Amino acid sequence: MLPQSPPEPLNVQGKPRRIGVEIEFAGLPPQQTGELVRDLFGGELQQVSPHRLKVVNTHWGEFIIELDTQYAHPDNRMLKQTPHSDTEWERQRHQMRMEFHHKTRELIGDVVMGLVPTEIVCPPVPWNELDKLDNLFAALHAHGAKGTDASLLYGFGLHLNPEVASLETNYLLRQLQAYLLMAAWLRKEIDIDITREVLPHANPFPKHYAIQVLSPDYAPDLDTLIADYISFNPTRNRELDLYPLFAFLRPDYPDPLIHTSLIKPRPTFHYRLPNAQLSQRGWGAVMEWNRWVAVERLAADSKELRERAGRFVSLNTQSLMTRMAGKLRSWIKEVRSPS
């Protein structure tokens, strides 16, 4: 399967847009996973801490492989601490605290290994090279990695971070509007795993928010777009997380939700919806990217986008009685139609 071209294939620098990919799975610990990534894509394997590794100097850049829990890794805030005073005793106390912290985090990782997933954070890959990255998913499955469908306890996902083609607010709004209109189709196409439906990590957007954004008179500037998003979505647990993009565009925006340590500012959409379907033949980043491209194609078709948005708003602002009457008419029409 080959990656489909988006309507706007170039980024703001005029180069092919890149896609960051993150994949969660069980059954293969970080060390073996790091060795597999190195064998596939070259580079050098480096251990950052007992449960976090990097594969550096690959063709695309740096892969990060780690247990997907912050408690298995040294805390950066702790690592930045210095001795309270410049005395031998304080320096020794500080060294003992650091050693204890490292050993404790290593022990936590040892205990939870097998209970929390391994995660690979891939470097940004040009969209037209995603098929080469798909070799990773076939290799993971061949080496025993387990995806979402391997257990009811596995709520694993694949995240795509498509680089934006423009930083203009109108472009961002059209992409968001298209996504809101395509979200139900995407969920049906992907067949979201029941565990991921129950867990909060990729929740749908509130209907009231969708109605506001899709209304024909909604034409916000960037700060209004951000403010409305935060007001209706005070969480990162959305199927399309815009906080990293907003943090990149407005690093000084006065809201603490933009500035949490878990948000990494970047000029990308953070698309969290797909399952990690490692056992599905032919599944990989290309399949999910091609689904995403359908969203971008709708965003690029102004007439279709406007008409579909109008129908959505009209349908979802009707009274309950009107909606019930419409459904009844449709049912009667179906019953009367010849088979």
N, C-alpha and C positions, 0 to 999 in steps of 0.2 A: 504494500500500500504506500502510495506517495502522498506527501503533504500538498494540499490544495493552496493555491495562491489567494491571499486575502485581497480585497478591493484596493487597499493601500498597502503595498508590500514593503515600502521603505520607511525608515524612521526619520526623525527630524534632521539627522545628519546626512540623509540621502543614501544610507546603507540598508541592506536587507534587515528587516526587523528581527529581533532575537526573542527567543522564548525560554524563560527559566522553567525548569521542571523539578518537582519534588515528588518523591514516591515513598510510601510507607509499606512495610511488610513484616512478616514474622518468619521464623525458621532459619534465618541466616544472620549470625552476629556480625558486628561491625568489622572485626578483623578480617574474616573471610570475605565479607562484602567488599572491603577496600582492595583486597588482593584481586578479586574478580574485576573490579572497575579498572585497576591498573593493567591487568592482562588484556582487557578489551581495548582500552584507549591510550595505553602508554603512560608516560609520566612517572613520577616517583611517589611512593607511598610514605607518608609521614604520620607519626603518632603525635597528636596534640595532647591527649590525655588518655587514660586507659580505655575509655569508651567513645572516644571521638578521634577520627582520623581524617587526613586529607590526601587526595591524589592531585598533585600539582604538576604544572608544565604539560598538560595535555593540549591537544590541538585547539580546544575551546576555552581552556582555562582550568579552574580549580573545582574539583568535586569534594564535597564534605559528606562524610559518612559517620553517623552517630546514633546512639540510643536516643529515642525521641522523648526524653524527659530532662528538664533542666537540672534535676536533683542528682543526676548521674555524672554531672560535669562540674568542675570548679567554678565558683561564682566570681565573675569578673570584678564585682565590687569588693569582694574579699581580697582578690589578688592585687588590687590597687592600694590596699592599706599599707601604711609604713609604720615602723616602730614609733611609739609615743614619744620617745626621747632618744638621744644619741648616746646611749650607754650600752655596755656589754650585756647587762642583764636584760634590758629591753629588747635588744637585738636577738638574744636567745629566746626570749618569750615569743617574739614575733615569728621566729623561725619554727618554733614548736606549734604555734597556732596554724601556720601554713601547712606544716606536715600533717597535722591532725585533720585539717579541712580536706586536703587531697585524699588522705586515706579513707575518710568518712564517705566522700563522694564516690570513690572507687568501690567501696563496699556496697553502697546503695545500688550502683550499677550492676554489680555482681548478683545482687539479690533479685532485682527486677528484670534481669535479662530473661527473655522468654515470656514475660508478662507485658512489657511495653514494646512497641515496634522498633525496628531499625529504620532509619530514614536516610535517603540519599538526596542531597541538594545538589543538583547538576548546575554547571555553569551555563550562562545564557548561550543558546544554540540558534544560529540563523534558521528561520522557519523552513527554508528549502533544504536543510540538512537534518531535519528531525527524523527522517527514515534511518539515518545512520545511528542515531541515539537509540532507536527501537531495538537494536541488537542487545542492549542492556536488559530489557524486560524479558526477552526469550532466555537469556543466559541466567537471570535470577531464578526463573521458574525451573530451568534445567538443574540448578544447583540446590533446589529444595526450598526456595523462598515461597511463602504462602501469602496470598492476597486476601481481599475482602471476603470472597465467597468460600474460603476454606473453613470458616467457623462462624457461628453466630456471635462470638465474642470479638470478631475482627472488624472494627469499624474503620478500616484503612482507606485512605484516599490518594488520588493523584492530583496534584495542584499544578496548574499552568500559570505562568506569569508572562502574558504576551506584552511585549513592548508597545507603547502607544505610537501611533503614526503622527500625532499632532498633540500639542499642548494647549490648543485652543479650547475654550470652555464649550463651545457649540459642538465640537467633535466629541468631547467627553460625554456631553449630554446625550447625543445621538446613540452612542454605544450603550449607555446605561438604559435608554429607552428601548432599544432593540433587545437588550438582554431581558428586561422585564417582560417583554412580549413573547420571548422565546423560552423563558424559564420552564414552563410546563412541558413544552416539547422536549427540551433537553432532559428533564427528569424521566420522561417516558422512554426516550431513546437510550439513555444510560441504564435505565432500570435500577434506580437507586436502591442499594441494599437496605433491608429493614433495620439493621443495626445503625446504619448511618442516618436513617430517617429519625430514629429515636434520639440519637446523640445530637447535641446542639451545634456541631462544628460547621455545618453547611445549611443552616436554616434558610427558608425562603424569605423574601422581603415582605413586610406587612402590606396588605392590600391598600390601606389608606395612603401609604407612601407611593405605591405604584400609580394610584389615581392622580396624585398631585404631580408626579414627574411626567406622566403621559398627557396631562391636560394641555389643550392647544395653546393656552396663554402662559404656559410655564416657560420663561426665558431668563433664567438666573445668570448673574455674574458668578465668578468662581467662588467667592466667599459665601454667597447665598446657596450655591450648590453644596458646598461643604457643610454649612450650618444646617440645612435641611436633612442632609444625609445623617449627620450626628444626632439630630433631634429624633429621627425615626429609627435609627440603627445605632444605639449606644453600645455596640458590641462588634467584635471582629468575626463573630460566628454567623456570617452570611455566606451564601453560595457564591457571591461576587463581592469580595472585600476590597473597598476602595481606600482604606486608611493608608496603606503604603504609598499610593499614588498621591493622595492629598498631602501627606507629610513631605513628599518630594516637592510638590508644587508650592506649598505654603509652609515652610519649616518654622515660621514664626507665628503660625495661626494660634490664637489664644484659647486653646481648649486642651485639657490634659489628656484626652483620649488620643490626640494626635501624637503625643510625646511619650508614650509608654516604651519601655525598653524592648518589648517584643516586636515593635513595629520598625521595619527596616525601610527607610524612604527609598523609593525607586520609581522610575517612570513606566510602570507596568500596571495592568489590571491583575488582581490576584483572584484567579478563578479556582474555587475550592470544591466544585461539585462532583467530579468523576470518582467512581470506585477504583480501587486498585485491582484490576481483573487479570492477575498474572496467569491464571489457568486458562483464560480464553484465547483460543488460537487467533493470531493476528492482531491481538490487542496491544496498544501501546500509545505513546505520545501522539503519533500521527492520527490515529483514530479520533482521539479527543480534540486535537487541534482542528481537524476537519469539521467536527461538530461546532466548534467555536467560530470557525469561518462563516458558518451559516448566520450567526449573529451579526458579524461584521457586514455581510452582504445586505442584510435587512437595513442596517444603519446607513449604508451607502445609498439606499433607494429611498429618497426623500418622500416621494409620492406614496409608496407602499407603507412606509413607516408612519406617515401622517394618517393614512386611512385606517390602519390597524390600531393605532393609538386611539383614534376617535371611537372605533367600535368597542374597544376595551373600556374606555371611560363611560360610554353610554350604557353598556351592559351592566357595569358594576356600580352605577349610581341610580339605577332604576329601583323602585320600591320592591319589597318582597312580593307583593301581590302581582305586580307587573311581570316579574321574573317567573313566578309560578304559572301565570296565564300563558306566557310565551312557551314554557316547557310543555304545558298541556296541549297547546296548538300543534307543536312539533310532534308530540306523541300521537295525536289524532291523525295528523297528516301521514305519519309512518304506517299506522294501522290501516288506513284507507288505501294507501298506494298498493298497486298490484304487485304480487311477488314475481 
